[in-house]
């Protein structure tokens, strides 16, 4: 049997409790932030995708993963996407 895999940034998906770690709203669906390791709802993900630094964050994550860094924690949450706002 294969050991249970954690996601690309070593945050277990089991840590999802149905509440967005950014806005605090309940959600049945989640995705990991491209900027940090927060598990966020789709609404927060949509806002994140519109941020001017999103492409930079996406590329940094891609490059880190491609080079073997499976614990990349993102480029950091930019001002304007403050946690909990």
Buried (B, 14 or more C-beta within 10 A) or exposed (E): EEEEEBEBBEBEEEEBEEBBBBBEEEBEEBBBBBBBBBBBBEEBBEBBEEBEBBEBBBEBBEEBBEEEEEEBBBBEBBEEBEBEE
